[in-house]
């Protein structure tokens, strides 16, 4: 586990058990040994169609752990409660979950359920998100906030006002100045009194990737001048009492509590000024940004790491708000945060297989230099013999020089028409071999994985976000191979060659045959990826999302129970997303088979009916490789 730094990024949820497999501690630090869940057992159970109760779901697979989600919500709440008590803060904390981080129905429903004792609410940033938040919160705590962020049109504002009519604790947060006109107008039309918030554009700037929209020139929020104009408009309309919340968001992955405190202090000053101007201020909403320490280094010096934990974060927030409010003699506000990443990242694990790997390049002194030199020009032959001599003497630089020269001469000969393609291919192969051996003593091997990075780890491709990726088994065996991961897409960006710790390759085990490892399979897990990846993932090469299972800790013999299994989109489903019509496509292919009189017994012994049923099946299966069971005619 030290090799993969699991104890650092994985604490307190992931560790290695005595079988050498990754174990999940579902309740974090409070988990007991017998409650630990072996990830490999989950994979085997859900993927084996033969085992009792087996669901036969193939990889890639997302394993969701609602117990971990519950622990995250509770831990965040208790971190704030402890800070509030320790600092004699005279109000409370009630967070909201920004649904954009992961809109999966059960994830949102679970958060509402687990957060109900703490008045935990939801944040929406668009009309469909608002609809889902409204319906989910109907089953939540009536005091839970429904924070409406994002750019708004009249329809969005009306929907938020309807939510207020439905007795949901709704706050319309003004993201642009013009929105106030819509709110005033629609309030009169729909005769409902809204609660209004305003998003402030702070000067505090977070310099990392995720802070690019913060600071004075940031995309979101209102400047001080705009806030003053909004206050005036509300006052003129007799609605200043509706302004009750101040919101800001300085970006995701805030690296340090020092930066956080700067932002909170600046925002609390604005909050206190709004109190002075006569608004009925009640809540300060500090946005998202509570970070995840992806590499476990706690260094806070890259987008990958933050230098604090939940307790330090909560304590810094409470402290900054309290000091400013006490100085200005104003009532302590309710503290709301919109933490997304920190709530959902840990609960979801993406599991996929390595299906093959390139073979190791032999050492230079073992290079056999088989080349038919017949037909080669005199100079080229000379290069070849010099190359062989240099290889025997292990003179790498000289080898490369002669290999390069030889290749160039042969290319010229081929273009002239005096060399056969087989000979040129031999020379190319020889050149590749020499440059590989000399270029790196131990070049990283390519592990082909049954996955689409564009679908399942889009942040790696788009913004270079690195997640912990490790084998989920064989961790009691020393990994001897350095490898990079290459996915199924026909795209050169479909590879993972950056790993935590700044590594450009990952230590991996040799792939084994049928008798070793997990029945010959090699399973890898991508951890801490529960936020943003699923919503951002696309369908490049028409690979859809993975299968998803929910797994709860249970006291039965296996210590877990699979409570939900949702198959990923079939090939027909992904085709439909792009307006293809699988049923018509199938009919077209069927007619073609009839037209071309596919005989009962064609070349490989399949008959017409088998062909048609294979075609039908090929629309219904998943887009990924059927790595778990080689199938003859699929
Ligand atoms: N609130 C707002 C307004 C955001 O834009 C975001 C994301 O960037 C969040 C909350 C969630 O942030 P995080 O996932 O860093 O907690």
Boltz pocket constraint, residues with backbone or C-beta under 6 A from the ligand:
constraints:
  - pocket:
      binder: B
      contacts: [[A, 98], [A, 101], [A, 149], [A, 249], [A, 251], [A, 252], [A, 253], [A, 287], [A, 288], [A, 289], [A, 290], [A, 338], [A, 339], [A, 340], [A, 341], [A, 342], [A, 531]]
      max_distance: 6.0
